[in-house]
């Protein structure tokens, strides 16, 4: 099927009066639209999922008696949603009157810009989330009379603490947070591949197919 399409496509370019070229253009227009619609659909579902997760974590933090940590984590997640929503609007501004090849290339450029922007955000998001979540675990009560940090310090009074946080725990969180910031691009790429891997592969294959046929 693909080889026959390639033959027809090339003939369409070689002969200006060929009737097959418009049909092939329509085929690739449909492929482009389907791929972009898939990206947008997954993106919207992802944003809704983040909002739900942010709300659930906020409720859990209130129950665990660490509402400040919940508000911080909620704000960090909503930051991702706001940026994502802004990028969705930017995507809608791409001129749909472009040829299928120019349109899909514009979409590919948009995807790369979005990933670059999210990578910069995650360099701050990852360590902030880890520090907040890690400290919240130590200070949470969740129905208990004492916190984990209180028990650690009371059982081992020789342990140094800063603002009630055992020093070894704080140092561990800082190291982990710094590591996630340094490797933010790698971590985010892995995350993106899990969610968008298949559709991004289709996007790359579509562009490669068009460029090969136009060569």
C-alpha angles and dihedrals in degrees: 000000000000092000092051090049090050091052093048092046093052091047089052090056094045094050116047092198094051113128094207096071095070089049091052091046089053090049092054091043088058092046091049093048092048093050094047092046089053092052091049093047093051090045093054092047089050092052092049089049091053091051091051092047091049091052093047093049090049091054091046091051091052090051090047090052094244101107094153091060089048092053091049093049091044090052092049092052093045087052087062091049094050092050091046092049090050091052091049088057090049089052091055089056093064108114108255091195090074119106114272090255095048091045095050091046089053089051090050090052089049091052092052091048091050092050091048091051093048091049090058090048093049092054084070099028098056098053093039091051093046094048093047096044094043093050092043090057090055095048098040120109103185091187095322123120095228135034127239090249091053091053093048093050095043093049093045108029091172090069113105117235137189116207089342094309116119108244095229090054093049093047090049091052092048092051092047092046092049090050093052090048092052093047095036093121093053093046093046092047090053090049092049092048091054092052104029103017098112097043092046088052089054090050092052092045091050093052092045091049093051093047092048093050092046093049 
